[in-house]
Amino acid sequence: MVTNKRHLTCLFNTVLLLLSAFSVYADTRLTLRINDTNEPPLTTPQHDGFLDIIATEAFARAGVKLQLIKLPAERALINANAGIDDGDLTRIAGLERLYPNLIRVPEKLINWEFTAFTKATNIPATWQGMRHHIIGYITGWKIYEQHLHDNTQIVTATNPTQLFYLLSHDRIEVALYARWMGQALIEQLRLKNIHQLEPVLDSREMFIYLNKRHAALVPRIAESLRALKREGVYDRIRREKLTRYTQATPK
């Protein structure tokens, strides 16, 4: 009887050691710190936004953990390019020409609709039509910098809340932002008399970028994203998280 108890005790201890070893192994997987300039409903403080879910699963399938960190848009690119951080979550194609240490994951993460928000009713929803008005956008948003680099009536903000504060207090006439995030922010801040201009100014595919030291992960993450789309996971989460903002009409 004593021998059996000893055998059971040894077996129990062995199982505990194996479970402990497995836990240590699981916790030592590579973690990538990826800069994230998104806001709800794409990423949230609770990590339950559309891109929180999709990107975390894509990275997990590629064998790595994802840690999203918040930085100003311009600083995020500089840090990712310098290797201080491991990459950037959502950027337009072509940034590798400006930031040569970044490699684009060649599978679209999401489409962004770049949009103008305003209180006015007579501003055309075109790049040229807005040039006679005071325009605000967030520093580091390259598509707006490219289109408006020669416009002298520009006010830059460091974050979306500041941008919409400027608009609601009539410091600017037009706030340039992304459609879903702009609609969610108007709702969150309970802003009145601000609406989205139609049509959207531009629609671009957005991609994950990794620092070149993680080049080996690029095809794995791309394939993970493709698999999520093939399996229907991507569309299901998109419907759950974004449909209300796609159909919303800002007031």
Secondary structure, DSSP 8 states (H G I E B T S, - for coil): -HHHHHHHHHHHHHHHHHHHHHHHHHHTS-EEEEE----TTTS-TTS-SHHHHHHHHHHHHTT-EEEEE---HHHHHHHHHHTSSSEEEEEETTGGGTSTTEEE-SS--EEEEEEEEES-SS--SSHHHHTTS-EEEETT-HHHHHHHTT-SSEEEESSHHHHHHHHHTTS-SEEEEEHHHHHHHHHHHT--S-EE-SS-SEEEEEEEEEEGGGGGGHHHHHHHHHHHHHTTHHHHHHHHHHHHHHH----
